[in-house]
Structures are given as C-alpha cells and as structure tokens.
Amino acid sequence: MSSSDDTPSTQLVPVKFSRLTRRGILLGLSLAQLITLGVALGTVVVAVYAGGGMLVAYTAPIWAASIALTWIPIAGRPLVEWLPVGFWWLWRSTGEQVLYRRRIVQPRPEGTLALPGDMARLREYTDPDTGACMIHDPHGQTLTAMLEVSHPAFILLDPSEQERRVTSWGRVLATACRSGHIATLQILERTLSDSGTGLAEWWDRHGTHDDSWASTTYGELIERAGPAGERHATTISLALNMRTAARQIRTAGGGVKGAANVLRQEMGTLTTALRSADLHPSGWLKAGDMAVILRSAYDPAVAAALERHGSIGRELATAGPVAVTETWGGLRTDSAHHTVLWISEWPRSLVYPGFLAPLALSTGIQRSLSLLYTPLRSDIAARDIRKKKVEYISDATQRARIGQIEDAAQAAEYHDVLQQESELTAGHGVLRYSGLISVSAPSEPELEAAVAAIEQAAIQASCETRRLVGQQAQAFTAAALPLARTI
C-alpha cells in the first residue's frame, strides 16, 4: 500500500489494494516446499542407483511423505508450512507456556507491566515534558506512545468531503515514511460498553432535579439505559525504532530519555498532520489511561465500571490479567473468550473509501479492529521493488522455458509491483500493512456466533478473514492492545 499526496478532487475516487503475494522461490514453490521436494527426489535417485526397484519400494515412506508435505494443502497452505506452527505450539504447550497465572503475593519490579508472555519485558516511562506514558521494549528496541483520536462520522459526509479527508489521511501516513525512524504505526478501533458517564454528566448539569414524576422517571431511565449503550474509541500508536534513530538518540542524550526526546518530535509531527486532516487528537495517553485500556481488554466485564469510577484501576502494575489460557484457536482471559482473525485478503476490485463500514459499524459485538502499518524508507523500498521485479521476470522466463502457462494472478502481482515503483518514483511513501480483528464474548457459544457475524461483515466489506491458530496470545496483543506489537 502506498500513501498519496495528490490534490483532492470533488468526486470520490475508488482505490485498489495490492494482492498478497503468493510467489515462491522457484516455479511458485516456497523454500520449505523446495527442501521437501528435494528430499523426495534425492531419496528416489539414491534408491534407484543403489538397489533398484526394491529399494525404491522400501524408501516409499520417505519420498511419499515428502511429496505429501510438498503438495497437500490444508486451509490454503501446503502441509510443510504448517510444520513450524505445529512444532512451536507443541513446544509451548508441553512447556506450559500457554498458561499464565498472576503471582499475587510476589511483587513485580517497579516500572514493569503486569502482562503475560514476552510482554513481561515491557517497561513504562513517563515523559516529563508531555506527561505521556511511553512503553519501552528493551529487546525489540522500540519506544511507543499512544494517542486517542476523535473524528466525525465518515459515511455521513458528502463525497467531495470524503475524498478530501482521504487525501488528508494519505498525507498523515506519508509523514510516517519520511523520517525513517518509525517502526510501526497502529490504528486501533474498539467497541466498548458505554458506561453512561457522559449522559449522566449532562443530566447533572442541565437536568431539572426536582421531585416531579418526569424528573424521577428520566433520572431512572438514564441510570438504567446509559450502561447498556455502546461506543467506539480510536487510538493511534507510534513506535520509534531505536536502532535506526540511534544517532539522533545519542545527540538527544542517549538511553530511553534521549529516545523519548526523539519520539516527542515525531509525536508533534503526527499531531500536526492529524489536525490538518480534520481529526481531533484528545491528548497522548497517560499511565492511568493506558492501564484502563489494558484492563478492559483482558477483563471486559469491568470496563464500564472502570470508566464510571475514574479513580480506580489506573495503575499499570495491576492492569494485566489474573489468568490467561491459550488454546489452538482461541484465548481465555479473566471474564471473556477471545479469537483473533487475520484479514488475509483485501478487496481485489476497485472499492470506495468507507468499504470497511460493515466491520467498523457492527453492533452488538465486542471487537477490536487493528491496522498495523510498517513504513519503509525510500531506499529500502526501492531495493525491495527491484528485487521483486527481478524475481518475477526470472520466474516468467523459467515458466516460458518449460512451457508453463502464465497465470493471471502472477501478472496482477507484477502489475502491483510496477504500480508501487511508479508511486515511489513520484515521491509517495510505501507502507506494509496488515489487519487484525479481535472478537470477544462472555462464553464460547456467544464467541462463535460473534465470529460468524464478523466473518459475514468482512464478506460484505469485500475482505477475506482467517482465524489465526497456534499463536492466539501473540495475535491478541497485536489486535486488542495499543502497543504497536506485530506478529
């Protein structure tokens, strides 16, 4: 996907997404397939020269299993590509790494987050200038800040205004590509149970508080109906790559403090770009706000209570889950069951902005929609595009040599590469993007019903979703938490 800086037009312009490349190293075969196919051919050749037909029959389990691993597909992927997932899951499950129970008595080190898995290494840092809570990953060498954003209803705007806002959003994405210091940009849109705080505050300020029947009835209605509502919250997470920004960090003082100074500059640039796109930044999240988001993701049952009583649940040291159990295709936390879906195919035909409305506006389902953007520097993007072009041309020459018919999907992928090259030459930024959807429900039957509804909504949005297996815990952190994590 590439960001655009074109002048906005008065008509809504459809867009087209690049296809997910499925090209292999040789003749459409991946490295794992080539290895297993080589094992099969090598076994047959050695058997023929060593002992003839009988030895070929004796070695049949080896070369037959290798051929099966190479060609038999499961859920659209060759069987050999499932081996790393299966072995990784087996190793984690036998080592009890799919279970997490918080140690209540043992205190956690100061500044750490009470999160399971590899997120236990994350550290909290409060920027003294902005008061923003920054999350430092010492292993991944990233520093992340989160911004809450409010925006008007996009689908209610007229086409010319929608086109203008789309172009402005393209400029926002382009700002993330120019510095070369941004590791990940995450847009997280969540549905939350409305606590009714806003409605109750309005009634307290503007309502007529007397003993009349109308006043009493209206007050009871607000008290009961407020928490039953639903609202949407959007955050943008900005992760600084401390490796690529090492020189600037040393100039700013070094360490996490120097990284915070560099990240603060990127935060100011992003805030300015968002305001120019008619988006309304509500301020960079502080430690208490971050704690409420983390606690609400793992324990949705208390989300409304945490928002209604702003003085509780605002400590990052206790914001994590009490218990987590990961299964092959799901996740069980304090008060909910979760499943993460991957948007494996974006629309292949021309679509208009707002095509994700069936997913974003789904009601009655607790879900989080996370879009992860990885900006590429122009030199890295150009080198990657040149490499892809050489590989496509080499594959086409090899297929023509053996008489294989050219596939339309391969031609479409090559056209996408040429389109990216032309846009990069025109000065636009190149981003790699992925979409994840986390679906939550109080019980497994309700979760399956919610997943079916989300899958149907994805079909209406011209997208294809697949349930991630063997990595649900890691996928949940990327899909439901504003930490700019990738999988």
ZAMARGU-4260 file (C-alpha; in steps of 0.2 Angstrom, whole numbers, plus 5000, padded with zeros to 4 digits):
<rodrens>
0) 5000/5000/5000 | 5006/5017/4996 | 5002/5034/5003 | 4996/5048/4992 | 4999/5067/4992
5) 4988/5070/4977 | 4977/5086/4976 | 4959/5081/4982 | 4946/5080/4969 | 4927/5084/4970
10) 4922/5066/4966 | 4925/5051/4977 | 4939/5040/4969 | 4939/5021/4970 | 4955/5013/4976
15) 4963/4996/4973 | 4974/4986/4986 | 4989/4976/4981 | 4987/4957/4981 | 4995/4947/4994
20) 5010/4939/4985 | 5010/4920/4984 | 5025/4919/4973 | 5038/4906/4978 | 5057/4905/4975
25) 5056/4894/4960 | 5040/4890/4950 | 5029/4895/4964 | 5037/4884/4977 | 5042/4891/4993
30) 5059/4887/5002 | 5051/4874/5013 | 5042/4865/4998 | 5059/4865/4988 | 5068/4857/5003
35) 5055/4843/5005 | 5053/4840/4986 | 5072/4839/4985 | 5072/4826/4999 | 5059/4816/4989
40) 5069/4817/4973 | 5086/4813/4981 | 5079/4798/4990 | 5072/4791/4974 | 5088/4794/4964
45) 5099/4786/4978 | 5087/4771/4979 | 5087/4768/4960 | 5106/4768/4959 | 5109/4759/4975
50) 5096/4744/4974 | 5084/4747/4960 | 5065/4744/4962 | 5065/4735/4978 | 5075/4749/4987
55) 5063/4762/4980 | 5048/4752/4987 | 5057/4751/5004 | 5060/4770/5004 | 5042/4774/4999
60) 5038/4781/5016 | 5051/4794/5015 | 5048/4801/4997 | 5029/4798/4998 | 5029/4808/5015
65) 5040/4822/5007 | 5029/4823/4992 | 5013/4824/5003 | 5021/4838/5013 | 5025/4847/4997
70) 5009/4847/4988 | 4994/4843/5000 | 4986/4859/5005 | 4977/4862/5022 | 4967/4878/5024
75) 4975/4885/5008 | 4993/4882/5014 | 5005/4867/5010 | 5006/4855/5024 | 5025/4858/5026
80) 5021/4876/5030 | 5011/4870/5045 | 5025/4861/5052 | 5034/4876/5061 | 5017/4882/5068
85) 5013/4864/5074 | 5030/4861/5082 | 5030/4878/5090 | 5013/4875/5098 | 5018/4858/5104
90) 5034/4865/5112 | 5024/4879/5121 | 5010/4868/5126 | 5022/4854/5133 | 5031/4868/5142
95) 5015/4875/5150 | 5019/4892/5141 | 5001/4893/5136 | 4995/4896/5154 | 4998/4912/5164
100) 4993/4915/5182 | 4997/4931/5191 | 5008/4929/5206 | 4998/4939/5219 | 5010/4939/5233
105) 5026/4941/5224 | 5028/4960/5219 | 5033/4965/5202 | 5048/4976/5198 | 5045/4994/5198
110) 5041/5001/5181 | 5036/4984/5173 | 5019/4980/5166 | 5009/4965/5173 | 5007/4957/5156
115) 5009/4939/5151 | 5021/4931/5139 | 5035/4941/5130 | 5026/4957/5135 | 5033/4955/5153
120) 5049/4963/5147 | 5040/4980/5143 | 5045/4995/5153 | 5035/5010/5157 | 5042/5028/5155
125) 5033/5044/5158 | 5039/5058/5148 | 5042/5073/5159 | 5038/5086/5146 | 5021/5079/5139
130) 5016/5068/5154 | 5013/5054/5141 | 5016/5036/5145 | 5029/5028/5134 | 5031/5009/5133
135) 5049/5003/5131 | 5053/4986/5123 | 5072/4983/5128 | 5073/4968/5117 | 5064/4975/5102
140) 5072/4992/5104 | 5056/5002/5102 | 5048/5016/5111 | 5029/5018/5109 | 5017/5032/5113
145) 4998/5031/5111 | 4986/5045/5106 | 4967/5045/5107 | 4958/5052/5092 | 4940/5058/5089
150) 4933/5060/5072 | 4916/5064/5064 | 4906/5050/5055 | 4914/5047/5039 | 4900/5039/5030
155) 4888/5054/5033 | 4899/5066/5024 | 4896/5071/5006 | 4908/5063/4993 | 4919/5078/4990
160) 4922/5080/5009 | 4926/5061/5010 | 4938/5062/4996 | 4947/5077/5004 | 4948/5068/5020
165) 4955/5053/5012 | 4968/5063/5004 | 4972/5071/5020 | 4974/5054/5028 | 4986/5049/5015
170) 4997/5064/5020 | 4996/5058/5038 | 5003/5041/5033 | 5016/5049/5022 | 5023/5058/5037
175) 5027/5041/5045 | 5038/5037/5030 | 5049/5052/5028 | 5059/5051/5044 | 5064/5033/5043
180) 5063/5032/5062 | 5045/5024/5064 | 5045/5006/5067 | 5026/5004/5067 | 5010/5014/5066
185) 4995/5006/5073 | 4977/5012/5072 | 4966/5003/5084 | 4947/5005/5084 | 4937/4997/5098
190) 4919/4994/5103 | 4916/4997/5121 | 4901/4996/5133 | 4896/5014/5136 | 4897/5017/5155
195) 4884/5031/5153 | 4896/5043/5161 | 4893/5057/5148 | 4874/5055/5148 | 4874/5056/5167
200) 4886/5071/5167 | 4874/5080/5155 | 4859/5076/5166 | 4868/5083/5181 | 4872/5099/5173
205) 4857/5103/5163 | 4843/5092/5170 | 4829/5098/5182 | 4831/5090/5198 | 4815/5091/5207
210) 4803/5078/5215 | 4792/5078/5200 | 4787/5062/5191 | 4795/5067/5175 | 4812/5071/5183
215) 4812/5055/5193 | 4807/5044/5178 | 4820/5052/5167 | 4834/5050/5180 | 4830/5032/5182
220) 4830/5030/5163 | 4847/5037/5162 | 4853/5026/5176 | 4847/5010/5168 | 4850/5014/5149
225) 4866/5023/5150 | 4877/5007/5154 | 4868/4997/5141 | 4874/5008/5126 | 4889/5006/5115
230) 4903/5017/5109 | 4918/5017/5098 | 4936/5023/5103 | 4950/5025/5092 | 4969/5026/5096
235) 4984/5029/5086 | 5001/5021/5092 | 5018/5027/5086 | 5033/5016/5089 | 5050/5023/5087
240) 5064/5012/5080 | 5078/5015/5092 | 5090/5006/5080 | 5088/5017/5065 | 5087/5033/5076
245) 5102/5028/5086 | 5112/5044/5080 | 5098/5056/5085 | 5095/5047/5101 | 5114/5049/5106
250) 5113/5068/5101 | 5097/5070/5112 | 5106/5062/5127 | 5106/5044/5125 | 5096/5030/5133
255) 5077/5030/5135 | 5077/5048/5139 | 5085/5053/5123 | 5074/5041/5113 | 5059/5050/5122
260) 5066/5067/5115 | 5066/5060/5098 | 5049/5052/5099 | 5042/5068/5105 | 5047/5076/5089
265) 5038/5063/5079 | 5023/5065/5091 | 5022/5083/5087 | 5023/5080/5068 | 5010/5067/5069
270) 4998/5078/5079 | 5000/5092/5067 | 4996/5081/5052 | 4981/5074/5061 | 4974/5091/5064
275) 4977/5096/5046 | 4966/5080/5041 | 4952/5087/5052 | 4955/5073/5066 | 4954/5079/5084
280) 4968/5072/5095 | 4962/5071/5113 | 4980/5070/5120 | 4993/5057/5122 | 4988/5044/5134
285) 4995/5044/5152 | 4999/5029/5163 | 4981/5029/5171 | 4973/5029/5154 | 4984/5015/5147
290) 4980/5005/5162 | 4961/5006/5159 | 4963/5001/5141 | 4974/4985/5146 | 4962/4980/5160
295) 4947/4982/5149 | 4954/4972/5135 | 4958/4957/5147 | 4943/4959/5158 | 4929/4967/5148
300) 4916/4964/5162 | 4924/4978/5172 | 4927/4991/5158 | 4911/5001/5161 | 4914/5001/5180
305) 4932/5007/5177 | 4926/5021/5166 | 4912/5026/5178 | 4924/5027/5193 | 4939/5036/5186
310) 4949/5034/5202 | 4951/5015/5202 | 4960/5003/5191 | 4973/5016/5185 | 4989/5008/5190
315) 4999/4999/5176 | 5007/4987/5189 | 4990/4979/5192 | 4982/4982/5174 | 4986/4965/5167
320) 4976/4949/5168 | 4974/4937/5183 | 4974/4922/5172 | 4976/4918/5153 | 4974/4901/5145
325) 4978/4900/5127 | 4971/4886/5115 | 4974/4881/5097 | 4961/4893/5090 | 4957/4905/5105
330) 4961/4914/5121 | 4953/4913/5138 | 4956/4928/5150 | 4948/4935/5166 | 4930/4937/5160
335) 4929/4933/5142 | 4934/4922/5127 | 4944/4929/5113 | 4948/4924/5095 | 4959/4934/5083
340) 4955/4935/5064 | 4968/4940/5051 | 4962/4950/5036 | 4971/4939/5023 | 4963/4946/5008
345) 4959/4965/5005 | 4947/4969/4991 | 4954/4964/4974 | 4942/4975/4964 | 4940/4994/4965
350) 4932/5000/4981 | 4927/5017/4988 | 4934/5023/5004 | 4922/5018/5018 | 4922/5000/5012
355) 4926/4994/5030 | 4909/5001/5036 | 4901/4984/5039 | 4916/4979/5050 | 4918/4995/5059
360) 4900/4998/5062 | 4895/4981/5068 | 4884/4982/5083 | 4881/4970/5097 | 4898/4963/5096
365) 4913/4967/5106 | 4928/4968/5094 | 4944/4977/5091 | 4950/4982/5073 | 4968/4985/5072
370) 4978/4991/5057 | 4997/4989/5058 | 5007/5000/5046 | 5026/4997/5044 | 5034/5012/5035
375) 5048/5008/5023 | 5062/5021/5019 | 5063/5025/5001 | 5080/5017/4998 | 5074/5001/5006
380) 5058/5001/4997 | 5066/5004/4980 | 5078/4990/4983 | 5064/4978/4988 | 5054/4983/4972
385) 5070/4980/4961 | 5072/4963/4969 | 5054/4958/4966 | 5055/4964/4948 | 5070/4953/4945
390) 5061/4938/4953 | 5045/4940/4943 | 5055/4941/4927 | 5066/4926/4931 | 5051/4916/4936
395) 5042/4921/4919 | 5057/4916/4909 | 5058/4899/4918 | 5040/4896/4915 | 5041/4900/4897
400) 5056/4889/4895 | 5047/4873/4902 | 5031/4878/4893 | 5021/4883/4908 | 5006/4894/4905
405) 5007/4912/4913 | 4995/4914/4927 | 4983/4929/4928 | 4987/4931/4947 | 5005/4932/4944
410) 5003/4945/4931 | 4992/4955/4943 | 5005/4954/4957 | 5018/4960/4944 | 5007/4975/4940
415) 5006/4979/4958 | 5025/4980/4959 | 5026/4991/4944 | 5012/5002/4952 | 5022/5003/4968
420) 5038/5008/4959 | 5029/5022/4949 | 5021/5029/4966 | 5038/5028/4974 | 5046/5037/4960
425) 5033/5051/4961 | 5038/5054/4979 | 5025/5044/4989 | 5028/5033/5004 | 5027/5014/5004
430) 5020/5005/5019 | 5017/4987/5023 | 5000/4984/5031 | 4990/4971/5039 | 4974/4970/5048
435) 4968/4960/5063 | 4951/4958/5071 | 4949/4953/5089 | 4932/4946/5094 | 4927/4944/5112
440) 4912/4936/5121 | 4907/4930/5139 | 4906/4912/5133 | 4912/4901/5119 | 4894/4899/5111
445) 4892/4918/5110 | 4910/4919/5104 | 4907/4908/5089 | 4891/4917/5085 | 4901/4934/5085
450) 4915/4927/5075 | 4902/4921/5062 | 4894/4938/5061 | 4911/4947/5059 | 4916/4935/5045
455) 4899/4939/5036 | 4903/4958/5039 | 4920/4955/5031 | 4912/4947/5016 | 4901/4962/5014
460) 4917/4973/5015 | 4925/4963/5001 | 4938/4956/5013 | 4943/4938/5017 | 4947/4933/5035
465) 4956/4918/5043 | 4957/4913/5061 | 4974/4913/5067 | 4979/4896/5075 | 4994/4892/5087
470) 4998/4910/5090 | 4982/4917/5098 | 4990/4925/5113 | 5003/4935/5102 | 4990/4939/5090
475) 4978/4946/5104 | 4992/4958/5110 | 4993/4965/5092 | 4974/4966/5089 | 4967/4972/5105
480) 4981/4982/5114 | 4988/4999/5108 | 5006/4993/5110 | 5010/4993/5091 | 5015/4975/5093
485) 5017/4964/5077 | 5016/4945/5074
</rodrens>
